[in-house]
Amino acid sequence: MEANEFQIGGRYRNQKGAYEVLAIDGSQMRVRYDSGAEEELERSFQAKVMSRIEREEASAFPTGLPDGKQADFAWTLGVIASRGQLHPLMQHNLRNRRLAAVGFVFRR
């Protein structure tokens, strides 16, 4: 993301959370976080933060997932993250599904 891509009324996020851009003045922008707090941020730095977040999210998905499987994979990761642990049978099934999603062929 580039510093000039921020738009007034646009929603973005950083390490503090999601925010809305209220005003842009040169290299600075005034934002309001979802918590209600307002802050002046440097546009170029926030563009770097957004780029890093986008790269991290893109790398969270394994490569080679067929079209339409990314949402399923993300949902599964969300369930795992919310529960903190998996039953051993679920671990086995998840491993097999991931291997199948990237083209691994099971042989008996």
Secondary structure, DSSP 8 states (H G I E B T S, - for coil): --GGG--TT-EEEETTEEEEEEEEETTEEEEEETTS-EEEEEHHHHHHHHHHHHHHHHHTS-TT--TT-HHHHHHHHHHHHHHS---HHHHHHHHHHHHHHTT-----
